[in-house]
Amino acid sequence: MFNLHCEFTMKQNHEFLVDQVEKRLINYLNKNDIKIGQSIPKEMELVDILGVSRTVVREALSRLRTQGLLESKRRRGTILTSPDISVVLGNSLNPNVLDNNTLMDYFEMRLSLEIGMADLIMVRKTKKDIQELKEIIGEEPVITNNIIFKTDHEIKFHGKLYSITRNQSMMKFQKLLLPIFDYVHRSGLMKKPVRPENFVSHADIVNIIENGNGDDLRNAMRKHLDTHFQRILG
């Protein structure tokens, strides 16, 4: 029992040390103004700089590679890279491993994001984008009091809105949030769906994108998403 306790304590101490070295490595890169694409010092140099074992340095570097901050290049060693948000968050945004408060936070984040991207959509839209939106809504059922929200239709339509922004990070983030959006909707975390008085349909939104302005679209998106806001805010 004593040996097991000692082994566990040593492992905890080792993980704590790796945590600290990981933070010190990031501080070192910032302090020395190492830019994206530039090589960082070799492992043994970092051992001397940080005053820890090579094993600890290697594990800390491995973590930073997993996060997308570092990449190994042939003949160049390890270089600093710009992390991809989809890689950094991909394994974390699993609705089955997030608590209810976190799930609701992400759900609310997506709603706010969709209202806020109106100006990007209006500036970057094309005639082809509008035609594709019209084709999407042409495949949807007519909205009735019994059909307020259909996940597959929402995903297809709103996914196209994200693509119109031409913002790659936003598009990737939206895809990461889709499972959470679907899970929260089906899970019972929110109140029963309600139909807002001034409901704005997908067809209404497309008409505004084609003929309106950023303010018009922002207001329309808020009304379109009102059923979700009412379920969250009561």
Secondary structure, 3 states (H helix, E strand, C coil): CHHHHHHHHHHHHHHHHHHHHHHHHHHHHHHCCCCCCCECCCHHHHHHHHCCCHHHHHHHHHHHHHCCCEEEECCCEEEECCCCHHHHHHCCCCHHHCCHHHHHHHHHHHHHHHHHCHHHHHHHCCHHHHHHHHHHHHCCCCCECCECCCHHHHHHHHHHHHHHCCCHHHHHHHHHHHHHHHHHHHHCCCCCCCCCCCCCCHHHHHHHHHHCCHHHHHHHHHHHCHHHHHHHHC
